[in-house]
Amino acid sequence: MDRLLRKRTPPLTPAVFHILLALADGPRHGYAIMQAVERSAVTEPPMGPGTIYGSLQRMEEAGLVREIASADDRRRLFALQPAGRRALVHEAERLAHLAALVRGSH
């Protein structure tokens, strides 16, 4: 198993995981993040603006994402930071490992 998985970092919340996933292909504004989360989190309970923006604020404080300048002052634009990409990869590997355990092919 990858050494990152052995560090036993806590799992990401579904909101944080799906937001990081939404930002993996490049910066997005809040509404576009909400739409991407809605598409990727089909089995999760719906996440409204309060959940998304509250998570983004905590994620920015944790160094996972950052707000960047936007051509449209009415929209907040967010980008994935290197720590956010590492957290996303780590969580995807953790979930893949768990899925392999369930399938019996660990």
MARMI-264306 format. One record per residue (C-alpha): residue number from 0; residue in one letter; x, y negated, z negated. Coordinates in steps of 0.5 Angstrom, whole numbers, padded with zeros to 4 digits. Each point is the difference from the previous one (the first is absolute). Example, Ala and Ser with C-alpha at 12.3 -4.5 7.8 and 13.67 -1.06 7.14 Angstrom:
<nodes>
<node 0, 'A', <0025, 0009, -0016>>
<node 1, 'S', <0002, -0007, 0002>>
</nodes>
This chain:
<nodes>
<node 0, 'M', <0000, 0000, 0000>>
<node 1, 'D', <0002, -0007, 0002>>
<node 2, 'R', <0004, -0003, -0006>>
<node 3, 'L', <-0005, -0006, 0000>>
<node 4, 'L', <-0005, 0004, -0002>>
<node 5, 'R', <0003, 0003, -0006>>
<node 6, 'K', <0001, -0007, -0003>>
<node 7, 'R', <-0007, 0001, -0002>>
<node 8, 'T', <-0003, -0007, 0002>>
<node 9, 'P', <-0007, -0001, -0002>>
<node 10, 'P', <-0005, 0001, 0006>>
<node 11, 'L', <-0002, -0006, 0004>>
<node 12, 'T', <-0008, -0002, -0001>>
<node 13, 'P', <-0004, 0002, 0006>>
<node 14, 'A', <-0001, -0008, 0001>>
<node 15, 'V', <0008, -0001, 0000>>
<node 16, 'F', <0001, 0006, 0004>>
<node 17, 'H', <-0005, -0002, 0006>>
<node 18, 'I', <0002, -0007, 0000>>
<node 19, 'L', <0008, 0002, 0001>>
<node 20, 'L', <-0003, 0004, 0005>>
<node 21, 'A', <-0003, -0006, 0003>>
<node 22, 'L', <0006, -0004, 0000>>
<node 23, 'A', <0005, 0006, 0003>>
<node 24, 'D', <-0001, -0003, 0007>>
<node 25, 'G', <0001, -0007, -0001>>
<node 26, 'P', <-0003, -0006, -0004>>
<node 27, 'R', <-0007, -0001, -0001>>
<node 28, 'H', <-0005, -0005, -0003>>
<node 29, 'G', <-0005, 0002, -0005>>
<node 30, 'Y', <-0006, 0002, 0004>>
<node 31, 'A', <0004, 0004, 0005>>
<node 32, 'I', <0003, 0004, -0006>>
<node 33, 'M', <-0007, 0001, -0003>>
<node 34, 'Q', <-0002, 0003, 0007>>
<node 35, 'A', <0006, 0004, 0001>>
<node 36, 'V', <-0001, 0003, -0008>>
<node 37, 'E', <-0007, 0001, 0002>>
<node 38, 'R', <0002, 0004, 0006>>
<node 39, 'S', <0005, 0004, -0004>>
<node 40, 'A', <-0003, 0001, -0006>>
<node 41, 'V', <-0007, 0003, 0002>>
<node 42, 'T', <0000, 0005, -0005>>
<node 43, 'E', <0001, -0005, -0006>>
<node 44, 'P', <-0005, -0005, -0003>>
<node 45, 'P', <-0001, -0006, 0004>>
<node 46, 'M', <0006, -0005, -0002>>
<node 47, 'G', <-0003, -0008, 0000>>
<node 48, 'P', <0004, -0006, 0000>>
<node 49, 'G', <0001, 0000, -0007>>
<node 50, 'T', <0003, 0006, 0000>>
<node 51, 'I', <0004, -0001, 0006>>
<node 52, 'Y', <0003, -0007, -0002>>
<node 53, 'G', <0001, 0002, -0007>>
<node 54, 'S', <0004, 0006, 0002>>
<node 55, 'L', <0004, -0005, 0005>>
<node 56, 'Q', <0001, -0005, -0006>>
<node 57, 'R', <0003, 0006, -0004>>
<node 58, 'M', <0004, 0003, 0006>>
<node 59, 'E', <0003, -0007, 0001>>
<node 60, 'E', <0002, -0001, -0007>>
<node 61, 'A', <0003, 0007, 0000>>
<node 62, 'G', <0004, -0001, 0007>>
<node 63, 'L', <-0004, 0005, 0004>>
<node 64, 'V', <-0003, -0006, 0005>>
<node 65, 'R', <0001, -0007, 0001>>
<node 66, 'E', <-0004, -0006, 0003>>
<node 67, 'I', <0003, -0003, 0006>>
<node 68, 'A', <-0002, -0006, 0004>>
<node 69, 'S', <-0006, 0000, 0004>>
<node 70, 'A', <-0001, -0004, 0006>>
<node 71, 'D', <-0008, 0000, -0003>>
<node 72, 'D', <0000, -0004, -0006>>
<node 73, 'R', <-0006, 0003, -0002>>
<node 74, 'R', <0003, 0007, 0000>>
<node 75, 'R', <0005, 0004, -0005>>
<node 76, 'L', <0005, 0004, 0004>>
<node 77, 'F', <0003, 0006, -0003>>
<node 78, 'A', <0006, 0004, 0001>>
<node 79, 'L', <0003, 0006, -0002>>
<node 80, 'Q', <0007, -0001, -0004>>
<node 81, 'P', <0005, 0006, 0000>>
<node 82, 'A', <-0002, 0002, -0007>>
<node 83, 'G', <-0007, 0001, 0003>>
<node 84, 'R', <0002, 0004, 0006>>
<node 85, 'R', <0004, 0005, -0005>>
<node 86, 'A', <-0006, 0000, -0005>>
<node 87, 'L', <-0004, 0002, 0006>>
<node 88, 'V', <0004, 0005, 0003>>
<node 89, 'H', <0001, 0003, -0007>>
<node 90, 'E', <-0007, 0001, -0001>>
<node 91, 'A', <-0001, 0003, 0006>>
<node 92, 'E', <0005, 0005, -0001>>
<node 93, 'R', <-0003, 0001, -0007>>
<node 94, 'L', <-0007, 0001, 0003>>
<node 95, 'A', <0003, 0005, 0005>>
<node 96, 'H', <0003, 0004, -0005>>
<node 97, 'L', <-0006, 0001, -0004>>
<node 98, 'A', <-0004, 0002, 0006>>
<node 99, 'A', <0005, 0005, 0002>>
<node 100, 'L', <-0001, 0003, -0007>>
<node 101, 'V', <-0007, 0000, 0001>>
<node 102, 'R', <0001, 0004, 0006>>
<node 103, 'G', <0005, 0004, -0003>>
<node 104, 'S', <0006, -0001, 0004>>
<node 105, 'H', <0004, -0004, -0004>>
</nodes>
